Amino acid sequence: LVYPLPYAYLQKVRALPGVVGAASWTWFGGVFEVEKGVTFPNFAVEPDAIGTVWADWKIDPQQLEDFRRYRDGALVGRGTLEKYKWKIGDLVTLKGTLYPIDLSFRIVGEIPNARAPHFWFQREYLEQALRAAGSSLDVLGTIWLRVDDRARVDPLMREIDDMFRNSEAETGSETEKSYF
């Protein structure tokens, strides 16, 4: 999250044998209540990869489709929905702290886990807003993978780190369990 990686890394990782799906998280750092600061993690993501990479989260297929369809759509973790008493259909604006833009979202779906604090929105929406503000976005924060075989996890992590060793931005791969 702290050390940005070139966005081009995502396509290179997606092309590796055994990778079923790959998605990135790019930290937005938006605040809902300015006086409280960032109170939930909010990330720009690629909507087409969500259902594959996080298949075990069992996000409603219609909500995933709505997330793909609506550029300003957001998928929000149940914990955050409950905390703010939001529901599907609500409009939410996040004030940018890292980027000089504020973004408004329509909640189109839920990440059905009471412990999930996430607020996901389309990366393309962030890219377009930054371009309109005279900036660009060519980095990402974290790449998440789903692989075809559990036995491939450790070898694939080594392969990814070897691929980017001695590059402008080296990677440090870890399992989801160690990440959390």
BAFI-3210 file (N, C-alpha, C; in Angstrom, 3 decimals, decimal comma, padded with zeros to 6 digits):
// residues 180
n [1|2|3|4|5|6|7|8|9|10|11|12|13|14|15|16|17|18|19|20|21|22|23|24|25|26|27|28|29|30|31|32|33|34|35|36|37|38|39|40|41|42|43|44|45|46|47|48|49|50|51|52|53|54|55|56|57|58|59|60|61|62|63|64|65|66|67|68|69|70|71|72|73|74|75|76|77|78|79|80|81|82|83|84|85|86|87|88|89|90|91|92|93|94|95|96|97|98|99|100|101|102|103|104|105|106|107|108|109|110|111|112|113|114|115|116|117|118|119|120|121|122|123|124|125|126|127|128|129|130|131|132|133|134|135|136|137|138|139|140|141|142|143|144|145|146|147|148|149|150|151|152|153|154|155|156|157|158|159|160|161|162|163|164|165|166|167|168|169|170|171|172|173|174|175|176|177|178|179|180]
n.u [000,808|001,984|004,205|004,194|003,519|004,353|001,621|001,657|002,660|000,518|-000,615|001,529|001,683|-000,847|-000,491|000,975|001,510|-000,975|-002,272|-005,449|-007,021|-006,480|-006,270|-006,048|-005,460|-005,774|-004,963|-007,150|-007,756|-009,900|-012,141|-015,086|-016,291|-014,905|-013,730|-013,048|-011,174|-009,679|-011,721|-012,368|-011,052|-010,522|-010,524|-009,483|-010,372|-010,236|-013,136|-013,914|-012,437|-013,118|-015,151|-013,872|-011,314|-012,024|-013,849|-014,647|-015,836|-018,389|-019,992|-022,974|-024,063|-025,596|-025,100|-022,354|-022,415|-023,757|-021,803|-019,799|-021,112|-021,829|-020,026|-019,588|-020,144|-020,084|-018,806|-019,397|-018,199|-019,976|-019,598|-018,876|-021,135|-023,053|-021,979|-022,237|-024,877|-025,667|-027,153|-027,803|-028,028|-027,747|-026,141|-022,813|-020,206|-016,732|-014,091|-011,076|-007,868|-005,299|-005,251|-006,087|-008,951|-012,494|-014,791|-017,919|-020,184|-022,358|-023,803|-023,767|-023,596|-022,860|-020,197|-020,420|-019,734|-019,442|-017,169|-015,824|-014,398|-014,148|-014,301|-014,909|-014,259|-014,511|-011,483|-011,118|-012,826|-011,510|-009,139|-010,160|-011,192|-008,850|-007,432|-009,089|-008,524|-006,021|-003,988|-002,519|-002,741|-000,693|000,083|-000,215|-001,303|-001,475|-001,389|-003,682|-004,174|-005,784|-005,185|-004,850|-004,284|-003,637|-001,103|000,520|000,884|003,153|005,417|004,614|004,586|007,331|008,207|007,026|008,253|010,908|010,728|010,507|012,716|015,472|014,373|012,736|010,769|010,552|008,869|007,092|005,894|003,165|001,022|-002,590|-003,415|-001,095|-000,909|-003,185]
n.v [-001,207|001,204|001,623|002,474|000,583|000,119|000,362|-001,300|-003,702|-005,291|-006,457|-008,067|-009,900|-011,074|-012,599|-014,818|-018,367|-020,331|-018,290|-017,376|-015,161|-011,642|-008,674|-005,220|-003,094|000,263|002,747|005,273|006,971|008,514|010,614|010,448|011,744|014,607|015,691|013,449|012,080|009,434|006,726|004,249|001,758|002,703|001,876|001,995|-000,247|-002,938|-003,667|-005,970|-008,113|-008,706|-010,660|-013,042|-013,041|-012,703|-014,816|-016,463|-014,724|-014,440|-012,406|-010,941|-011,866|-010,119|-007,669|-007,488|-007,259|-004,789|-003,217|-003,389|-002,133|000,534|003,379|005,036|003,372|001,640|-000,947|-002,008|-002,978|-004,975|-004,291|-001,554|-000,515|-000,972|000,534|003,205|003,274|002,987|002,016|-000,082|001,792|004,250|007,489|008,533|010,705|010,999|012,806|013,660|012,923|012,143|012,410|015,249|015,497|015,124|012,473|011,174|008,575|005,829|003,453|000,199|-002,381|-004,972|-006,164|-009,137|-009,514|-009,144|-008,215|-006,902|-003,966|-002,618|-000,300|-000,244|000,998|001,837|001,742|003,044|005,238|006,828|007,309|008,806|011,051|012,124|012,725|014,741|016,644|017,315|015,505|012,210|008,592|006,065|004,027|001,407|-000,080|-002,653|-005,993|-008,526|-012,016|-014,906|-018,268|-021,305|-023,608|-024,535|-025,473|-024,049|-021,553|-020,695|-021,149|-019,383|-016,902|-016,588|-016,530|-014,164|-012,215|-012,634|-011,857|-009,095|-008,326|-006,219|-004,133|-000,967|-000,914|-003,151|-006,194|-007,635|-010,475|-012,130|-014,348|-014,182|-014,634|-013,978|-011,308|-010,114]
n.w [000,000|000,655|-000,971|-004,199|-007,180|-010,634|-012,876|-015,044|-014,146|-013,400|-015,739|-016,537|-014,435|-014,611|-016,889|-016,188|-015,948|-014,375|-013,057|-012,395|-012,037|-011,593|-009,728|-008,854|-006,011|-005,491|-003,422|-002,389|-000,277|000,571|002,426|004,368|006,511|007,148|009,467|010,919|009,468|007,472|007,715|006,817|004,609|001,278|-002,081|-005,490|-008,007|-010,470|-012,044|-013,510|-012,577|-009,964|-009,213|-009,850|-008,545|-005,858|-005,408|-003,316|-001,566|-002,271|-003,566|-004,646|-007,866|-009,552|-008,375|-008,820|-011,599|-011,833|-010,673|-012,591|-014,685|-013,904|-013,864|-011,668|-009,606|-006,442|-004,398|-001,202|001,946|004,321|007,027|006,918|005,645|007,643|009,775|008,883|008,288|005,646|002,507|-000,355|-003,279|-002,102|-002,264|-002,020|-001,120|-001,309|-000,017|-001,441|-000,110|-000,676|-003,428|-005,469|-005,666|-005,329|-005,096|-006,125|-005,382|-006,184|-004,278|-005,228|-004,488|-002,055|-000,066|001,291|004,215|007,576|008,789|006,817|005,887|003,537|000,767|-002,398|-005,662|-009,175|-010,910|-013,343|-013,112|-011,217|-012,677|-014,871|-013,547|-012,457|-014,816|-015,823|-013,961|-014,649|-014,124|-013,741|-013,524|-013,009|-011,427|-008,942|-005,849|-004,574|-005,726|-006,216|-006,396|-007,812|-007,950|-009,905|-008,510|-005,257|-004,583|-006,249|-005,170|-003,465|-005,280|-007,338|-006,045|-005,577|-008,247|-009,203|-007,555|-008,332|-011,011|-010,844|-009,445|-008,753|-010,202|-010,941|-009,044|-006,727|-005,787|-003,010|-002,288|-000,651|001,208|001,406|004,009|005,546|004,851|006,000]
ca.u [000,000|002,798|005,153|003,455|004,083|003,848|000,381|001,994|002,930|-000,702|-000,734|002,592|001,304|-002,007|-000,058|001,732|000,781|-001,578|-003,049|-006,831|-007,495|-005,638|-006,865|-005,219|-006,042|-005,057|-005,469|-007,661|-007,628|-011,001|-012,791|-016,518|-016,456|-013,604|-013,177|-012,585|-010,138|-010,020|-012,265|-012,504|-010,160|-011,204|-009,594|-009,869|-010,149|-010,721|-014,397|-014,076|-011,691|-013,594|-015,855|-012,924|-010,274|-012,658|-015,009|-015,067|-016,587|-019,775|-020,694|-024,128|-023,727|-026,232|-024,376|-021,096|-022,738|-024,021|-020,507|-019,132|-021,882|-021,896|-018,679|-019,522|-020,626|-019,210|-019,094|-019,030|-018,248|-021,120|-019,222|-018,936|-022,545|-023,734|-021,446|-022,754|-026,304|-025,851|-027,784|-027,654|-028,758|-027,325|-025,059|-021,785|-019,074|-015,483|-013,167|-009,723|-006,788|-004,067|-005,444|-006,789|-010,304|-013,556|-015,543|-019,241|-020,457|-023,652|-023,574|-024,482|-023,488|-022,303|-019,273|-021,232|-018,936|-019,596|-015,847|-015,250|-014,544|-013,770|-015,106|-014,268|-014,854|-013,825|-010,219|-011,296|-013,468|-010,427|-008,261|-010,826|-011,267|-007,507|-007,124|-009,853|-007,868|-004,686|-003,034|-002,676|-002,594|-000,009|000,580|-001,172|-000,763|-001,395|-001,968|-004,279|-004,294|-006,382|-004,435|-005,609|-003,924|-003,020|000,315|001,239|000,976|004,532|006,256|004,198|005,066|008,774|008,346|006,676|009,317|012,096|010,476|010,669|013,926|016,375|013,624|012,445|009,863|010,550|007,664|007,216|004,668|002,786|-000,314|-003,656|-003,396|-000,015|-001,206|-004,124]
ca.v [000,000|002,391|001,776|002,230|-000,245|000,505|-000,317|-002,320|-004,977|-006,092|-007,268|-009,071|-010,929|-011,787|-013,492|-015,957|-019,636|-020,634|-017,153|-017,433|-013,784|-010,686|-007,353|-004,346|-002,104|001,534|003,528|006,604|007,775|009,459|010,737|010,695|012,789|015,261|015,888|012,167|011,507|008,192|005,790|002,931|001,686|002,862|001,522|001,855|-001,633|-003,317|-004,350|-007,269|-009,162|-008,891|-011,924|-014,149|-012,988|-012,881|-015,700|-017,004|-013,720|-014,643|-011,158|-011,192|-011,683|-008,923|-006,517|-007,430|-006,728|-003,358|-002,585|-003,283|-001,260|001,932|003,922|005,625|002,378|001,227|-002,130|-001,605|-004,043|-004,936|-003,559|-000,114|-000,193|-000,924|001,643|004,490|003,113|003,106|000,880|-000,074|002,909|005,519|008,250|008,853|011,461|010,929|013,912|013,150|013,415|011,848|012,994|016,540|015,399|014,484|011,576|010,764|007,187|005,200|002,106|-000,764|-003,728|-005,219|-007,263|-009,730|-009,966|-008,120|-007,671|-006,237|-002,512|-002,108|000,544|-000,405|001,706|001,563|002,433|003,929|006,465|007,626|007,739|009,861|012,256|012,692|013,344|015,992|017,588|017,583|014,555|010,862|007,498|004,955|003,162|000,654|-000,341|-004,073|-006,903|-009,719|-013,098|-016,218|-019,235|-022,504|-024,727|-024,078|-025,844|-023,059|-020,259|-020,341|-020,957|-018,194|-015,732|-016,470|-016,145|-012,741|-011,410|-012,749|-011,089|-007,659|-008,081|-005,221|-003,213|000,316|-001,170|-004,578|-006,664|-008,497|-011,271|-012,859|-014,926|-013,351|-014,815|-013,191|-009,903|-009,643]
ca.w [000,000|000,849|-002,067|-005,435|-008,238|-011,954|-013,237|-016,052|-013,468|-013,324|-016,956|-016,523|-013,464|-015,169|-017,967|-015,672|-015,878|-013,086|-012,557|-012,864|-012,030|-010,862|-009,566|-008,022|-005,119|-005,488|-002,297|-002,675|000,936|000,671|003,737|004,353|007,526|007,097|010,808|011,466|008,618|006,775|008,700|006,181|003,452|-000,003|-003,139|-006,890|-008,419|-011,790|-011,748|-014,164|-011,881|-008,588|-009,026|-009,966|-007,507|-004,543|-005,604|-002,026|-000,820|-002,702|-003,870|-005,496|-009,289|-010,121|-007,849|-009,576|-012,927|-011,655|-010,412|-013,900|-015,573|-013,480|-013,631|-010,325|-008,661|-005,339|-003,594|000,153|002,931|005,228|008,240|006,643|005,415|008,942|010,576|008,406|007,989|004,208|001,841|-001,805|-003,868|-001,500|-002,877|-001,032|-001,660|-000,552|-000,278|-001,630|000,750|-001,399|-004,749|-005,326|-006,224|-004,552|-005,969|-005,656|-005,727|-005,962|-003,747|-006,078|-003,963|-000,727|000,190|002,362|005,346|008,612|009,138|005,649|005,945|002,226|-000,114|-003,705|-006,788|-010,429|-011,173|-014,492|-012,616|-010,630|-013,774|-015,624|-012,710|-012,376|-016,121|-015,892|-013,053|-015,166|-013,562|-014,290|-012,566|-013,659|-010,363|-008,138|-004,520|-004,255|-006,710|-005,619|-007,368|-007,558|-008,749|-010,237|-007,648|-004,009|-004,602|-007,065|-004,494|-003,101|-006,464|-008,073|-005,309|-005,873|-009,650|-009,309|-006,943|-009,196|-012,233|-010,599|-008,669|-009,337|-011,050|-010,293|-007,922|-006,423|-005,117|-001,838|-002,318|000,552|001,133|001,962|005,468|006,147|004,614|006,996]
c.u [000,841|003,717|004,458|004,258|003,578|002,601|000,621|002,290|001,700|-000,841|000,332|002,243|000,118|-001,607|000,687|000,891|000,273|-002,401|-004,432|-007,406|-006,554|-006,339|-005,931|-006,091|-005,161|-005,721|-005,936|-007,504|-008,715|-011,618|-014,272|-016,855|-015,085|-012,950|-012,621|-011,448|-010,625|-010,467|-012,561|-011,613|-010,952|-010,201|-010,255|-009,464|-010,630|-011,995|-014,526|-013,411|-012,256|-014,222|-014,952|-011,939|-010,860|-013,917|-015,544|-015,830|-018,069|-020,582|-021,799|-023,779|-024,367|-025,525|-023,013|-021,333|-023,018|-022,714|-019,740|-019,801|-021,812|-020,513|-018,530|-020,018|-019,596|-019,731|-018,563|-019,192|-019,392|-020,798|-019,320|-020,371|-023,282|-023,278|-022,075|-024,249|-026,597|-026,569|-027,543|-028,577|-028,359|-026,196|-024,108|-020,676|-017,890|-014,589|-011,753|-008,739|-005,436|-004,099|-006,310|-008,190|-011,244|-014,352|-016,868|-019,561|-021,903|-023,336|-024,432|-024,413|-022,774|-021,276|-019,845|-020,421|-018,984|-018,261|-015,211|-015,474|-014,411|-014,815|-014,367|-015,014|-013,984|-012,573|-010,373|-011,926|-012,405|-009,500|-008,872|-010,903|-009,896|-007,102|-007,832|-009,225|-006,424|-003,608|-003,233|-002,470|-001,962|000,619|-000,575|-000,510|-000,512|-002,010|-002,435|-004,477|-005,178|-005,646|-005,251|-005,355|-003,174|-001,517|001,151|001,486|002,428|005,439|005,897|004,647|006,556|008,991|008,052|007,791|010,606|011,940|010,777|011,893|014,847|015,673|013,414|011,549|009,793|009,268|008,036|005,926|004,440|001,384|-001,336|-003,640|-002,301|-000,249|-002,125|-003,641]
c.v [001,257|002,668|001,461|001,391|000,269|-000,297|-001,424|-003,677|-005,885|-006,993|-008,362|-010,221|-011,742|-012,828|-014,729|-017,227|-019,891|-019,499|-017,203|-016,021|-012,915|-009,336|-006,515|-003,533|-000,876|002,415|004,896|007,505|008,818|009,462|011,059|011,820|013,437|015,357|014,598|011,547|010,228|007,166|004,409|002,930|001,797|002,769|001,559|000,450|-001,828|-004,151|-005,738|-008,405|-009,522|-010,262|-013,139|-014,171|-013,237|-013,729|-016,212|-015,987|-013,743|-013,331|-011,478|-010,903|-010,444|-007,662|-006,368|-006,851|-005,231|-002,601|-002,408|-002,210|000,218|002,438|004,476|004,650|002,053|-000,064|-001,822|-002,784|-003,847|-004,141|-002,057|000,319|-000,029|000,275|002,981|004,446|003,398|001,868|001,001|000,997|004,249|006,156|008,700|009,631|011,309|012,075|013,348|013,755|013,220|012,485|014,242|016,542|014,795|013,641|011,209|009,390|006,826|003,791|001,137|-002,181|-003,782|-006,346|-007,929|-010,358|-008,846|-007,490|-006,894|-004,727|-001,848|-001,203|000,516|000,400|001,494|002,417|003,432|005,268|007,395|008,153|008,904|011,162|012,923|013,356|014,693|017,074|017,874|016,660|013,199|009,841|006,326|004,006|002,399|000,373|-001,808|-004,863|-008,152|-010,762|-014,216|-017,144|-020,507|-023,678|-024,187|-024,366|-024,858|-021,748|-019,883|-020,199|-019,696|-016,916|-015,509|-015,988|-014,653|-011,883|-011,470|-011,900|-009,598|-007,320|-007,138|-004,294|-001,901|000,157|-002,673|-004,940|-007,497|-009,284|-011,987|-013,414|-013,942|-013,437|-013,968|-011,686|-009,351|-009,922]
c.w [000,000|-000,332|-003,382|-006,430|-009,575|-012,313|-014,257|-015,414|-013,477|-014,553|-017,004|-015,581|-013,988|-016,203|-017,472|-015,631|-014,458|-012,510|-013,210|-012,968|-011,221|-010,855|-008,703|-007,079|-005,238|-004,443|-002,766|-001,448|001,076|002,052|003,542|005,320|007,711|008,467|011,420|010,651|007,945|007,817|008,116|004,944|002,156|-001,137|-004,509|-007,321|-009,864|-011,601|-012,363|-013,409|-010,509|-008,357|-009,100|-008,804|-006,121|-004,653|-004,271|-001,175|-001,201|-002,846|-004,875|-006,966|-009,920|-009,631|-008,537|-010,965|-012,849|-011,396|-011,720|-014,766|-015,194|-013,083|-012,218|-009,250|-007,592|-004,729|-002,202|001,098|003,912|006,502|008,059|006,369|006,742|009,775|010,189|008,068|006,510|003,691|000,337|-002,373|-003,294|-002,306|-001,777|-001,737|-000,722|-000,995|-000,353|-000,655|000,069|-002,787|-004,615|-005,930|-005,194|-005,542|-005,315|-006,211|-005,454|-005,444|-004,539|-005,531|-002,640|-000,793|001,438|003,494|006,384|009,004|007,996|005,719|004,575|001,575|-001,442|-004,749|-008,018|-010,609|-012,322|-014,078|-012,005|-011,723|-014,542|-014,829|-012,584|-013,691|-016,253|-015,010|-013,487|-014,638|-014,226|-013,177|-013,293|-012,648|-009,730|-006,800|-004,243|-005,396|-005,965|-006,711|-006,864|-008,498|-008,927|-009,300|-006,425|-003,983|-005,414|-006,329|-004,198|-004,323|-007,255|-007,364|-005,588|-007,309|-009,845|-008,732|-007,758|-010,458|-012,034|-009,740|-009,446|-010,330|-010,303|-009,070|-007,694|-005,671|-003,895|-001,721|-000,999|000,362|001,721|003,495|006,105|005,964|005,704|008,402]
res [l|v|y|p|l|p|y|a|y|l|q|k|v|r|a|l|p|g|v|v|g|a|a|s|w|t|w|f|g|g|v|f|e|v|e|k|g|v|t|f|p|n|f|a|v|e|p|d|a|i|g|t|v|w|a|d|w|k|i|d|p|q|q|l|e|d|f|r|r|y|r|d|g|a|l|v|g|r|g|t|l|e|k|y|k|w|k|i|g|d|l|v|t|l|k|g|t|l|y|p|i|d|l|s|f|r|i|v|g|e|i|p|n|a|r|a|p|h|f|w|f|q|r|e|y|l|e|q|a|l|r|a|a|g|s|s|l|d|v|l|g|t|i|w|l|r|v|d|d|r|a|r|v|d|p|l|m|r|e|i|d|d|m|f|r|n|s|e|a|e|t|g|s|e|t|e|k|s|y|f]
***
